[in-house]
Structure formats: C-alpha cells, structure tokens
C-alpha cells in the first residue's frame, strides 16, 4: 500500500480532495480491511489457533476495519504533507500502527 501511495501520490491527492472521488478513501479502506482479515485468519490457521477466532468474527472484522482505516489515513496524511514528512517517517508511522495496535490485540485473543 505504501508503494502504491508513493507511486501515485499526486493522483491520489487529487482524487481525495474536496472535488475528487468521494468514495475512493472508503474503497481503499474496505479493500485493505478485507486483505487484513484474510491475513489474520491465515496466521491463526498457521498456528492452529483458528478456534480463537470462531467466537470473535465481529471483533476481528472491527479490528481489520479499524487498522485499515488507520493505515489509509496515515498514508493520506503523508501525501497531504509530503513536503514536511519523509517516506521514512510514513514507514515508521505505519509500523507503529501495525505493531502497537493490531498485533497486541490479536495476539492475546481479543482479551
């Protein structure tokens, strides 16, 4: 996703502007949330822990959507202020978003 934003930042900036595509941001969030859902499910299956998800499908969907929203909003913030925020700063912000929230929550079975 970061590479997509790096390669297309000028076009994305136009599309997410007030005169751009009003649903693009939501489409990106939905697509990423779906991808995260599949990724989390894969890793739970990999460690034979998919039963931990069976009673928490709504919480998993909520977590994936929340994380996707955080990631997309971080990248949008970066392209809006790319003159003051480096790609390295954006990468660090994304790493913090991923490792300090979704991993901590998911790794403990949503408890």
Biopython code that builds the backbone (N, CA, C, O; Angstrom):
import numpy as np
from Bio.PDB.StructureBuilder import StructureBuilder

atoms = [
    (1, "UNK", "N", (0.825, -1.184, 0.000)),
    (1, "UNK", "CA", (0.000, 0.000, 0.000)),
    (1, "UNK", "C", (0.872, 1.251, 0.000)),
    (1, "UNK", "O", (0.578, 2.233, -0.682)),
    (2, "UNK", "N", (1.940, 1.195, 0.773)),
    (2, "UNK", "CA", (2.850, 2.345, 0.811)),
    (2, "UNK", "C", (3.427, 2.609, -0.574)),
    (2, "UNK", "O", (3.475, 3.756, -1.018)),
    (3, "UNK", "N", (3.861, 1.566, -1.254)),
    (3, "UNK", "CA", (4.416, 1.750, -2.597)),
    (3, "UNK", "C", (3.385, 2.336, -3.555)),
    (3, "UNK", "O", (3.717, 3.171, -4.396)),
    (4, "UNK", "N", (2.144, 1.899, -3.427)),
    (4, "UNK", "CA", (1.073, 2.447, -4.264)),
    (4, "UNK", "C", (0.927, 3.946, -4.014)),
    (4, "UNK", "O", (0.795, 4.724, -4.958)),
    (5, "UNK", "N", (0.949, 4.349, -2.750)),
    (5, "UNK", "CA", (0.830, 5.765, -2.405)),
    (5, "UNK", "C", (2.058, 6.546, -2.872)),
    (5, "UNK", "O", (1.930, 7.682, -3.326)),
    (6, "UNK", "N", (3.242, 5.948, -2.764)),
    (6, "UNK", "CA", (4.454, 6.627, -3.223)),
    (6, "UNK", "C", (4.391, 6.852, -4.729)),
    (6, "UNK", "O", (4.680, 7.944, -5.218)),
    (7, "UNK", "N", (4.008, 5.796, -5.463)),
    (7, "UNK", "CA", (3.980, 5.873, -6.930)),
    (7, "UNK", "C", (2.871, 6.765, -7.473)),
    (7, "UNK", "O", (3.005, 7.329, -8.559)),
    (8, "UNK", "N", (1.781, 6.898, -6.728)),
    (8, "UNK", "CA", (0.600, 7.597, -7.247)),
    (8, "UNK", "C", (0.153, 8.756, -6.364)),
    (8, "UNK", "O", (-1.014, 9.147, -6.407)),
    (9, "UNK", "N", (1.054, 9.307, -5.569)),
    (9, "UNK", "CA", (0.627, 10.283, -4.563)),
    (9, "UNK", "C", (-0.039, 11.519, -5.157)),
    (9, "UNK", "O", (-0.996, 12.026, -4.572)),
    (10, "UNK", "N", (0.425, 12.015, -6.281)),
    (10, "UNK", "CA", (-0.210, 13.210, -6.862)),
    (10, "UNK", "C", (-1.638, 12.920, -7.322)),
    (10, "UNK", "O", (-2.543, 13.728, -7.111)),
    (11, "UNK", "N", (-1.832, 11.761, -7.954)),
    (11, "UNK", "CA", (-3.171, 11.396, -8.409)),
    (11, "UNK", "C", (-4.111, 11.115, -7.227)),
    (11, "UNK", "O", (-5.279, 11.505, -7.245)),
    (12, "UNK", "N", (-3.595, 10.444, -6.218)),
    (12, "UNK", "CA", (-4.415, 10.156, -5.035)),
    (12, "UNK", "C", (-4.814, 11.457, -4.351)),
    (12, "UNK", "O", (-5.958, 11.613, -3.922)),
    (13, "UNK", "N", (-3.882, 12.379, -4.250)),
    (13, "UNK", "CA", (-4.172, 13.669, -3.624)),
    (13, "UNK", "C", (-5.312, 14.383, -4.340)),
    (13, "UNK", "O", (-6.179, 14.977, -3.700)),
    (14, "UNK", "N", (-5.307, 14.324, -5.647)),
    (14, "UNK", "CA", (-6.402, 14.933, -6.425)),
    (14, "UNK", "C", (-7.709, 14.195, -6.165)),
    (14, "UNK", "O", (-8.749, 14.820, -5.959)),
    (15, "UNK", "N", (-7.656, 12.869, -6.174)),
    (15, "UNK", "CA", (-8.873, 12.070, -6.011)),
    (15, "UNK", "C", (-9.492, 12.181, -4.619)),
    (15, "UNK", "O", (-10.706, 12.035, -4.473)),
    (16, "UNK", "N", (-8.676, 12.437, -3.597)),
    (16, "UNK", "CA", (-9.235, 12.543, -2.244)),
    (16, "UNK", "C", (-9.541, 13.989, -1.854)),
    (16, "UNK", "O", (-9.981, 14.252, -0.735)),
    (17, "UNK", "N", (-9.310, 14.916, -2.769)),
    (17, "UNK", "CA", (-9.611, 16.316, -2.487)),
    (17, "UNK", "C", (-11.128, 16.515, -2.440)),
    (17, "UNK", "O", (-11.889, 15.601, -2.759)),
    (18, "UNK", "N", (-11.555, 17.698, -2.046)),
    (18, "UNK", "CA", (-12.990, 18.004, -1.972)),
    (18, "UNK", "C", (-13.686, 17.862, -3.318)),
    (18, "UNK", "O", (-14.883, 17.578, -3.364)),
    (19, "UNK", "N", (-12.966, 18.052, -4.404)),
    (19, "UNK", "CA", (-13.541, 17.932, -5.742)),
    (19, "UNK", "C", (-13.264, 16.567, -6.373)),
    (19, "UNK", "O", (-13.587, 16.356, -7.542)),
    (20, "UNK", "N", (-12.686, 15.659, -5.636)),
    (20, "UNK", "CA", (-12.303, 14.355, -6.174)),
    (20, "UNK", "C", (-13.395, 13.311, -6.008)),
    (20, "UNK", "O", (-14.584, 13.629, -5.984)),
    (21, "UNK", "N", (-12.976, 12.078, -5.895)),
    (21, "UNK", "CA", (-13.879, 10.939, -5.757)),
    (21, "UNK", "C", (-14.253, 10.776, -4.285)),
    (21, "UNK", "O", (-13.395, 10.430, -3.472)),
    (22, "UNK", "N", (-15.509, 11.017, -3.928)),
    (22, "UNK", "CA", (-15.885, 10.989, -2.514)),
    (22, "UNK", "C", (-15.827, 9.601, -1.867)),
    (22, "UNK", "O", (-15.826, 9.503, -0.640)),
    (23, "UNK", "N", (-15.779, 8.542, -2.650)),
    (23, "UNK", "CA", (-15.773, 7.202, -2.057)),
    (23, "UNK", "C", (-14.428, 6.485, -2.184)),
    (23, "UNK", "O", (-14.289, 5.362, -1.700)),
    (24, "UNK", "N", (-13.443, 7.105, -2.820)),
    (24, "UNK", "CA", (-12.159, 6.436, -3.021)),
    (24, "UNK", "C", (-11.529, 6.012, -1.699)),
    (24, "UNK", "O", (-11.075, 4.876, -1.562)),
    (25, "UNK", "N", (-11.500, 6.904, -0.746)),
    (25, "UNK", "CA", (-10.891, 6.578, 0.549)),
    (25, "UNK", "C", (-11.591, 5.383, 1.188)),
    (25, "UNK", "O", (-10.929, 4.506, 1.743)),
    (26, "UNK", "N", (-12.902, 5.339, 1.116)),
    (26, "UNK", "CA", (-13.648, 4.222, 1.696)),
    (26, "UNK", "C", (-13.395, 2.916, 0.941)),
    (26, "UNK", "O", (-13.351, 1.845, 1.546)),
    (27, "UNK", "N", (-13.229, 3.007, -0.369)),
    (27, "UNK", "CA", (-12.910, 1.813, -1.155)),
    (27, "UNK", "C", (-11.542, 1.265, -0.779)),
    (27, "UNK", "O", (-11.361, 0.051, -0.685)),
    (28, "UNK", "N", (-10.582, 2.154, -0.562)),
    (28, "UNK", "CA", (-9.243, 1.717, -0.161)),
    (28, "UNK", "C", (-9.308, 1.057, 1.214)),
    (28, "UNK", "O", (-8.680, 0.022, 1.437)),
    (29, "UNK", "N", (-10.057, 1.644, 2.126)),
    (29, "UNK", "CA", (-10.187, 1.083, 3.471)),
    (29, "UNK", "C", (-10.854, -0.281, 3.413)),
    (29, "UNK", "O", (-10.392, -1.221, 4.060)),
    (30, "UNK", "N", (-11.932, -0.406, 2.649)),
    (30, "UNK", "CA", (-12.631, -1.688, 2.532)),
    (30, "UNK", "C", (-11.721, -2.763, 1.935)),
    (30, "UNK", "O", (-11.695, -3.894, 2.422)),
    (31, "UNK", "N", (-10.979, -2.415, 0.886)),
    (31, "UNK", "CA", (-10.086, -3.389, 0.248)),
    (31, "UNK", "C", (-8.986, -3.826, 1.209)),
    (31, "UNK", "O", (-8.663, -5.012, 1.282)),
    (32, "UNK", "N", (-8.414, -2.888, 1.940)),
    (32, "UNK", "CA", (-7.354, -3.224, 2.890)),
    (32, "UNK", "C", (-7.902, -4.014, 4.077)),
    (32, "UNK", "O", (-7.243, -4.937, 4.554)),
    (33, "UNK", "N", (-9.083, -3.672, 4.556)),
    (33, "UNK", "CA", (-9.693, -4.415, 5.665)),
    (33, "UNK", "C", (-9.922, -5.870, 5.264)),
    (33, "UNK", "O", (-9.678, -6.778, 6.058)),
    (34, "UNK", "N", (-10.384, -6.094, 4.049)),
    (34, "UNK", "CA", (-10.575, -7.456, 3.565)),
    (34, "UNK", "C", (-9.246, -8.202, 3.512)),
    (34, "UNK", "O", (-9.161, -9.370, 3.893)),
    (35, "UNK", "N", (-8.227, -7.525, 3.044)),
    (35, "UNK", "CA", (-6.899, -8.148, 2.966)),
    (35, "UNK", "C", (-6.356, -8.468, 4.364)),
    (35, "UNK", "O", (-5.789, -9.539, 4.578)),
    (36, "UNK", "N", (-6.525, -7.556, 5.302)),
    (36, "UNK", "CA", (-6.071, -7.801, 6.676)),
    (36, "UNK", "C", (-6.838, -8.954, 7.307)),
    (36, "UNK", "O", (-6.257, -9.760, 8.034)),
    (37, "UNK", "N", (-8.124, -9.038, 7.041)),
    (37, "UNK", "CA", (-8.941, -10.130, 7.573)),
    (37, "UNK", "C", (-8.393, -11.475, 7.099)),
    (37, "UNK", "O", (-8.249, -12.411, 7.886)),
    (38, "UNK", "N", (-8.094, -11.557, 5.820)),
    (38, "UNK", "CA", (-7.526, -12.796, 5.278)),
    (38, "UNK", "C", (-6.143, -13.077, 5.864)),
    (38, "UNK", "O", (-5.795, -14.229, 6.121)),
    (39, "UNK", "N", (-5.368, -12.031, 6.070)),
    (39, "UNK", "CA", (-4.027, -12.196, 6.625)),
    (39, "UNK", "C", (-4.072, -12.696, 8.066)),
    (39, "UNK", "O", (-3.367, -13.642, 8.417)),
    (40, "UNK", "N", (-4.898, -12.064, 8.902)),
    (40, "UNK", "CA", (-5.026, -12.519, 10.290)),
    (40, "UNK", "C", (-5.534, -13.950, 10.347)),
    (40, "UNK", "O", (-5.022, -14.752, 11.128)),
    (41, "UNK", "N", (-6.516, -14.283, 9.548)),
    (41, "UNK", "CA", (-7.068, -15.639, 9.526)),
    (41, "UNK", "C", (-5.995, -16.634, 9.116)),
    (41, "UNK", "O", (-5.896, -17.712, 9.702)),
    (42, "UNK", "N", (-5.194, -16.288, 8.119)),
    (42, "UNK", "CA", (-4.103, -17.154, 7.669)),
    (42, "UNK", "C", (-3.140, -17.444, 8.818)),
    (42, "UNK", "O", (-2.765, -18.596, 9.035)),
    (43, "UNK", "N", (-2.743, -16.419, 9.548)),
    (43, "UNK", "CA", (-1.775, -16.631, 10.622)),
    (43, "UNK", "C", (-2.370, -17.408, 11.792)),
    (43, "UNK", "O", (-1.665, -18.193, 12.425)),
    (44, "UNK", "N", (-3.625, -17.211, 12.087)),
    (44, "UNK", "CA", (-4.251, -18.023, 13.130)),
    (44, "UNK", "C", (-4.304, -19.486, 12.694)),
    (44, "UNK", "O", (-4.062, -20.379, 13.507)),
    (45, "UNK", "N", (-4.618, -19.744, 11.420)),
    (45, "UNK", "CA", (-4.645, -21.120, 10.919)),
    (45, "UNK", "C", (-3.248, -21.717, 10.905)),
    (45, "UNK", "O", (-3.071, -22.898, 11.202)),
    (46, "UNK", "N", (-2.266, -20.915, 10.565)),
    (46, "UNK", "CA", (-0.888, -21.372, 10.509)),
    (46, "UNK", "C", (-0.439, -21.950, 11.851)),
    (46, "UNK", "O", (0.310, -22.925, 11.894)),
    (47, "UNK", "N", (-0.895, -21.350, 12.931)),
    (47, "UNK", "CA", (-0.528, -21.800, 14.273)),
    (47, "UNK", "C", (-1.633, -22.617, 14.932)),
    (47, "UNK", "O", (-1.654, -22.780, 16.152)),
    (48, "UNK", "N", (-2.553, -23.132, 14.113)),
    (48, "UNK", "CA", (-3.661, -23.967, 14.605)),
    (48, "UNK", "C", (-4.443, -23.299, 15.719)),
    (48, "UNK", "O", (-4.818, -23.941, 16.701)),
    (49, "UNK", "N", (-4.686, -22.005, 15.561)),
    (49, "UNK", "CA", (-5.414, -21.248, 16.580)),
    (49, "UNK", "C", (-6.698, -20.640, 16.034)),
    (49, "UNK", "O", (-7.248, -19.718, 16.636)),
    (50, "UNK", "N", (-7.193, -21.151, 14.882)),
    (50, "UNK", "CA", (-8.381, -20.549, 14.295)),
    (50, "UNK", "C", (-9.610, -20.654, 15.198)),
    (50, "UNK", "O", (-10.558, -19.887, 15.028)),
    (51, "UNK", "N", (-9.614, -21.582, 16.152)),
    (51, "UNK", "CA", (-10.735, -21.666, 17.083)),
    (51, "UNK", "C", (-10.838, -20.410, 17.950)),
    (51, "UNK", "O", (-11.916, -20.089, 18.451)),
    (52, "UNK", "N", (-9.717, -19.697, 18.130)),
    (52, "UNK", "CA", (-9.753, -18.444, 18.892)),
    (52, "UNK", "C", (-10.588, -17.388, 18.172)),
    (52, "UNK", "O", (-11.131, -16.486, 18.809)),
    (53, "UNK", "N", (-10.692, -17.497, 16.845)),
    (53, "UNK", "CA", (-11.448, -16.528, 16.060)),
    (53, "UNK", "C", (-12.919, -16.886, 15.939)),
    (53, "UNK", "O", (-13.745, -16.026, 15.633)),
    (54, "UNK", "N", (-13.250, -18.139, 16.175)),
    (54, "UNK", "CA", (-14.612, -18.602, 15.893)),
    (54, "UNK", "C", (-15.678, -17.823, 16.652)),
    (54, "UNK", "O", (-16.754, -17.576, 16.108)),
    (55, "UNK", "N", (-15.416, -17.443, 17.857)),
    (55, "UNK", "CA", (-16.397, -16.695, 18.654)),
    (55, "UNK", "C", (-16.214, -15.184, 18.561)),
    (55, "UNK", "O", (-16.926, -14.425, 19.217)),
    (56, "UNK", "N", (-15.265, -14.757, 17.752)),
    (56, "UNK", "CA", (-14.943, -13.335, 17.694)),
    (56, "UNK", "C", (-14.914, -12.784, 16.269)),
    (56, "UNK", "O", (-14.125, -11.884, 15.979)),
    (57, "UNK", "N", (-15.743, -13.296, 15.390)),
    (57, "UNK", "CA", (-15.693, -12.853, 13.991)),
    (57, "UNK", "C", (-16.014, -11.367, 13.853)),
    (57, "UNK", "O", (-15.413, -10.676, 13.030)),
    (58, "UNK", "N", (-16.954, -10.876, 14.649)),
    (58, "UNK", "CA", (-17.292, -9.455, 14.579)),
    (58, "UNK", "C", (-16.142, -8.605, 15.099)),
    (58, "UNK", "O", (-15.835, -7.560, 14.526)),
    (59, "UNK", "N", (-15.510, -9.042, 16.170)),
    (59, "UNK", "CA", (-14.362, -8.300, 16.705)),
    (59, "UNK", "C", (-13.202, -8.294, 15.723)),
    (59, "UNK", "O", (-12.509, -7.286, 15.584)),
    (60, "UNK", "N", (-12.983, -9.424, 15.034)),
    (60, "UNK", "CA", (-11.916, -9.479, 14.038)),
    (60, "UNK", "C", (-12.218, -8.524, 12.887)),
    (60, "UNK", "O", (-11.332, -7.795, 12.442)),
    (61, "UNK", "N", (-13.439, -8.520, 12.411)),
    (61, "UNK", "CA", (-13.820, -7.603, 11.325)),
    (61, "UNK", "C", (-13.653, -6.158, 11.762)),
    (61, "UNK", "O", (-13.159, -5.331, 10.996)),
    (62, "UNK", "N", (-14.058, -5.847, 12.981)),
    (62, "UNK", "CA", (-13.906, -4.499, 13.522)),
    (62, "UNK", "C", (-12.427, -4.115, 13.588)),
    (62, "UNK", "O", (-12.050, -3.011, 13.195)),
    (63, "UNK", "N", (-11.597, -5.024, 14.084)),
    (63, "UNK", "CA", (-10.166, -4.772, 14.195)),
    (63, "UNK", "C", (-9.555, -4.526, 12.819)),
    (63, "UNK", "O", (-8.766, -3.597, 12.647)),
    (64, "UNK", "N", (-9.911, -5.344, 11.851)),
    (64, "UNK", "CA", (-9.366, -5.196, 10.497)),
    (64, "UNK", "C", (-9.782, -3.863, 9.889)),
    (64, "UNK", "O", (-8.972, -3.181, 9.261)),
    (65, "UNK", "N", (-11.032, -3.498, 10.073)),
    (65, "UNK", "CA", (-11.510, -2.228, 9.527)),
    (65, "UNK", "C", (-10.819, -1.049, 10.213)),
    (65, "UNK", "O", (-10.436, -0.078, 9.561)),
    (66, "UNK", "N", (-10.665, -1.145, 11.521)),
    (66, "UNK", "CA", (-10.005, -0.077, 12.260)),
    (66, "UNK", "C", (-8.554, 0.082, 11.819)),
    (66, "UNK", "O", (-8.082, 1.201, 11.620)),
    (67, "UNK", "N", (-7.853, -1.031, 11.669)),
    (67, "UNK", "CA", (-6.460, -0.976, 11.247)),
    (67, "UNK", "C", (-6.336, -0.452, 9.822)),
    (67, "UNK", "O", (-5.441, 0.342, 9.529)),
    (68, "UNK", "N", (-7.223, -0.887, 8.938)),
    (68, "UNK", "CA", (-7.201, -0.400, 7.559)),
    (68, "UNK", "C", (-7.439, 1.106, 7.532)),
    (68, "UNK", "O", (-6.786, 1.831, 6.782)),
    (69, "UNK", "N", (-8.361, 1.563, 8.339)),
    (69, "UNK", "CA", (-8.657, 2.992, 8.436)),
    (69, "UNK", "C", (-7.424, 3.753, 8.920)),
    (69, "UNK", "O", (-7.091, 4.804, 8.374)),
    (70, "UNK", "N", (-6.753, 3.235, 9.929)),
    (70, "UNK", "CA", (-5.544, 3.890, 10.446)),
    (70, "UNK", "C", (-4.438, 3.938, 9.391)),
    (70, "UNK", "O", (-3.759, 4.954, 9.246)),
    (71, "UNK", "N", (-4.260, 2.854, 8.665)),
    (71, "UNK", "CA", (-3.207, 2.790, 7.650)),
    (71, "UNK", "C", (-3.491, 3.760, 6.516)),
    (71, "UNK", "O", (-2.625, 4.548, 6.136)),
    (72, "UNK", "N", (-4.696, 3.707, 5.977)),
    (72, "UNK", "CA", (-5.047, 4.590, 4.860)),
    (72, "UNK", "C", (-4.983, 6.047, 5.300)),
    (72, "UNK", "O", (-4.470, 6.886, 4.560)),
    (73, "UNK", "N", (-5.490, 6.365, 6.481)),
    (73, "UNK", "CA", (-5.445, 7.752, 6.955)),
    (73, "UNK", "C", (-4.017, 8.223, 7.189)),
    (73, "UNK", "O", (-3.705, 9.387, 6.934)),
    (74, "UNK", "N", (-3.146, 7.346, 7.667)),
    (74, "UNK", "CA", (-1.733, 7.697, 7.835)),
    (74, "UNK", "C", (-1.103, 8.034, 6.492)),
    (74, "UNK", "O", (-0.366, 9.012, 6.369)),
    (75, "UNK", "N", (-1.399, 7.214, 5.486)),
    (75, "UNK", "CA", (-0.836, 7.459, 4.158)),
    (75, "UNK", "C", (-1.414, 8.713, 3.514)),
    (75, "UNK", "O", (-0.700, 9.442, 2.825)),
    (76, "UNK", "N", (-2.686, 8.965, 3.731)),
    (76, "UNK", "CA", (-3.289, 10.189, 3.199)),
    (76, "UNK", "C", (-2.681, 11.413, 3.887)),
    (76, "UNK", "O", (-2.396, 12.421, 3.240)),
    (77, "UNK", "N", (-2.489, 11.318, 5.184)),
    (77, "UNK", "CA", (-1.843, 12.414, 5.901)),
    (77, "UNK", "C", (-0.455, 12.660, 5.329)),
    (77, "UNK", "O", (-0.045, 13.807, 5.145)),
    (78, "UNK", "N", (0.271, 11.571, 5.046)),
    (78, "UNK", "CA", (1.614, 11.716, 4.483)),
    (78, "UNK", "C", (1.577, 12.428, 3.131)),
    (78, "UNK", "O", (2.361, 13.353, 2.917)),
    (79, "UNK", "N", (0.696, 12.030, 2.213)),
    (79, "UNK", "CA", (0.722, 12.676, 0.900)),
    (79, "UNK", "C", (0.230, 14.117, 0.956)),
    (79, "UNK", "O", (0.620, 14.939, 0.127)),
    (80, "UNK", "N", (-0.620, 14.426, 1.924)),
    (80, "UNK", "CA", (-1.051, 15.824, 2.063)),
    (80, "UNK", "C", (0.083, 16.711, 2.569)),
    (80, "UNK", "O", (0.131, 17.902, 2.262)),
    (81, "UNK", "N", (0.975, 16.136, 3.330)),
    (81, "UNK", "CA", (2.074, 16.898, 3.927)),
    (81, "UNK", "C", (3.428, 16.313, 3.555)),
    (81, "UNK", "O", (4.362, 16.361, 4.355)),
    (82, "UNK", "N", (3.547, 15.759, 2.344)),
    (82, "UNK", "CA", (4.778, 15.070, 1.949)),
    (82, "UNK", "C", (5.988, 15.989, 1.872)),
    (82, "UNK", "O", (7.126, 15.522, 1.853)),
    (83, "UNK", "N", (5.747, 17.286, 1.828)),
    (83, "UNK", "CA", (6.879, 18.221, 1.831)),
    (83, "UNK", "C", (7.543, 18.277, 3.204)),
    (83, "UNK", "O", (8.740, 18.545, 3.306)),
    (84, "UNK", "N", (6.771, 18.027, 4.255)),
    (84, "UNK", "CA", (7.308, 18.079, 5.627)),
    (84, "UNK", "C", (7.538, 16.698, 6.237)),
    (84, "UNK", "O", (8.267, 16.574, 7.221)),
    (85, "UNK", "N", (6.927, 15.662, 5.667)),
    (85, "UNK", "CA", (7.031, 14.312, 6.230)),
    (85, "UNK", "C", (7.706, 13.406, 5.202)),
    (85, "UNK", "O", (7.233, 13.291, 4.072)),
    (86, "UNK", "N", (8.786, 12.776, 5.582)),
    (86, "UNK", "CA", (9.527, 11.917, 4.654)),
    (86, "UNK", "C", (8.852, 10.555, 4.521)),
    (86, "UNK", "O", (7.975, 10.201, 5.310)),
    (87, "UNK", "N", (9.271, 9.807, 3.522)),
    (87, "UNK", "CA", (8.778, 8.439, 3.349)),
    (87, "UNK", "C", (9.177, 7.600, 4.561)),
    (87, "UNK", "O", (8.406, 6.752, 5.011)),
    (88, "UNK", "N", (10.365, 7.832, 5.084)),
    (88, "UNK", "CA", (10.811, 7.099, 6.282)),
    (88, "UNK", "C", (9.894, 7.375, 7.470)),
    (88, "UNK", "O", (9.570, 6.467, 8.236)),
    (89, "UNK", "N", (9.476, 8.638, 7.622)),
    (89, "UNK", "CA", (8.538, 8.974, 8.693)),
    (89, "UNK", "C", (7.214, 8.245, 8.507)),
    (89, "UNK", "O", (6.629, 7.745, 9.468)),
    (90, "UNK", "N", (6.748, 8.188, 7.262)),
    (90, "UNK", "CA", (5.492, 7.481, 6.972)),
    (90, "UNK", "C", (5.633, 5.995, 7.279)),
    (90, "UNK", "O", (4.715, 5.388, 7.830)),
    (91, "UNK", "N", (6.759, 5.412, 6.933)),
    (91, "UNK", "CA", (7.001, 3.991, 7.230)),
    (91, "UNK", "C", (6.992, 3.746, 8.730)),
    (91, "UNK", "O", (6.393, 2.779, 9.200)),
    (92, "UNK", "N", (7.645, 4.606, 9.474)),
    (92, "UNK", "CA", (7.668, 4.455, 10.935)),
    (92, "UNK", "C", (6.266, 4.575, 11.523)),
    (92, "UNK", "O", (5.909, 3.831, 12.436)),
    (93, "UNK", "N", (5.481, 5.496, 11.011)),
    (93, "UNK", "CA", (4.108, 5.652, 11.487)),
    (93, "UNK", "C", (3.283, 4.402, 11.173)),
    (93, "UNK", "O", (2.474, 3.967, 11.993)),
    (94, "UNK", "N", (3.485, 3.836, 10.006)),
    (94, "UNK", "CA", (2.767, 2.605, 9.654)),
    (94, "UNK", "C", (3.187, 1.441, 10.531)),
    (94, "UNK", "O", (2.349, 0.649, 10.962)),
    (95, "UNK", "N", (4.473, 1.335, 10.795)),
    (95, "UNK", "CA", (4.961, 0.264, 11.670)),
    (95, "UNK", "C", (4.348, 0.401, 13.057)),
    (95, "UNK", "O", (3.918, -0.591, 13.646)),
    (96, "UNK", "N", (4.304, 1.605, 13.576)),
    (96, "UNK", "CA", (3.679, 1.828, 14.878)),
    (96, "UNK", "C", (2.200, 1.446, 14.845)),
    (96, "UNK", "O", (1.693, 0.823, 15.778)),
    (97, "UNK", "N", (1.520, 1.817, 13.780)),
    (97, "UNK", "CA", (0.102, 1.489, 13.651)),
    (97, "UNK", "C", (-0.097, -0.017, 13.681)),
    (97, "UNK", "O", (-1.009, -0.511, 14.344)),
    (98, "UNK", "N", (0.744, -0.742, 12.974)),
    (98, "UNK", "CA", (0.576, -2.190, 12.890)),
    (98, "UNK", "C", (1.037, -2.930, 14.128)),
    (98, "UNK", "O", (0.363, -3.856, 14.578)),
    (99, "UNK", "N", (2.161, -2.545, 14.683)),
    (99, "UNK", "CA", (2.717, -3.329, 15.785)),
    (99, "UNK", "C", (2.180, -2.951, 17.145)),
    (99, "UNK", "O", (2.188, -3.776, 18.059)),
    (100, "UNK", "N", (1.721, -1.750, 17.301)),
    (100, "UNK", "CA", (1.261, -1.340, 18.628)),
    (100, "UNK", "C", (-0.230, -1.474, 18.823)),
    (100, "UNK", "O", (-0.727, -1.233, 19.923)),
    (101, "UNK", "N", (-0.957, -1.849, 17.793)),
    (101, "UNK", "CA", (-2.390, -1.962, 17.991)),
    (101, "UNK", "C", (-2.892, -3.334, 17.580)),
    (101, "UNK", "O", (-3.279, -4.121, 18.444)),
    (102, "UNK", "N", (-2.898, -3.641, 16.316)),
    (102, "UNK", "CA", (-3.499, -4.895, 15.875)),
    (102, "UNK", "C", (-2.762, -6.111, 16.414)),
    (102, "UNK", "O", (-3.402, -7.070, 16.846)),
    (103, "UNK", "N", (-1.447, -6.097, 16.400)),
    (103, "UNK", "CA", (-0.710, -7.247, 16.894)),
    (103, "UNK", "C", (-0.984, -7.470, 18.370)),
    (103, "UNK", "O", (-1.258, -8.595, 18.787)),
    (104, "UNK", "N", (-0.913, -6.417, 19.160)),
    (104, "UNK", "CA", (-1.138, -6.568, 20.592)),
    (104, "UNK", "C", (-2.538, -7.073, 20.889)),
    (104, "UNK", "O", (-2.723, -7.911, 21.771)),
    (105, "UNK", "N", (-3.514, -6.575, 20.169)),
    (105, "UNK", "CA", (-4.890, -7.017, 20.396)),
    (105, "UNK", "C", (-5.087, -8.451, 19.915)),
    (105, "UNK", "O", (-5.586, -9.290, 20.665)),
    (106, "UNK", "N", (-4.707, -8.737, 18.688)),
    (106, "UNK", "CA", (-4.941, -10.060, 18.099)),
    (106, "UNK", "C", (-4.122, -11.142, 18.772)),
    (106, "UNK", "O", (-4.598, -12.265, 18.939)),
    (107, "UNK", "N", (-2.899, -10.824, 19.160)),
    (107, "UNK", "CA", (-2.021, -11.841, 19.750)),
    (107, "UNK", "C", (-2.534, -12.360, 21.072)),
    (107, "UNK", "O", (-2.140, -13.447, 21.496)),
    (108, "UNK", "N", (-3.392, -11.627, 21.728)),
    (108, "UNK", "CA", (-3.920, -12.030, 23.022)),
    (108, "UNK", "C", (-5.367, -12.485, 22.937)),
    (108, "UNK", "O", (-6.075, -12.494, 23.944)),
    (109, "UNK", "N", (-5.811, -12.862, 21.748)),
    (109, "UNK", "CA", (-7.141, -13.406, 21.587)),
    (109, "UNK", "C", (-8.255, -12.426, 21.884)),
    (109, "UNK", "O", (-9.324, -12.833, 22.340)),
    (110, "UNK", "N", (-8.031, -11.128, 21.635)),
    (110, "UNK", "CA", (-9.022, -10.074, 21.826)),
    (110, "UNK", "C", (-9.428, -9.888, 23.295)),
    (110, "UNK", "O", (-10.484, -9.327, 23.586)),
    (111, "UNK", "N", (-8.593, -10.356, 24.199)),
    (111, "UNK", "CA", (-8.910, -10.172, 25.636)),
    (111, "UNK", "C", (-8.282, -8.906, 26.157)),
    (111, "UNK", "O", (-8.433, -8.581, 27.335)),
]
sb = StructureBuilder()
sb.init_structure("model")
sb.init_model(0)
sb.init_chain("A")
sb.init_seg("    ")
for serial, (resi, resn, name, xyz) in enumerate(atoms, 1):
    if name == "N":
        sb.init_residue(resn, " ", resi, " ")
    sb.init_atom(name, np.array(xyz, "f"), 0.0, 1.0, " ", f" {name:<3s}", serial, name[0])
structure = sb.get_structure()
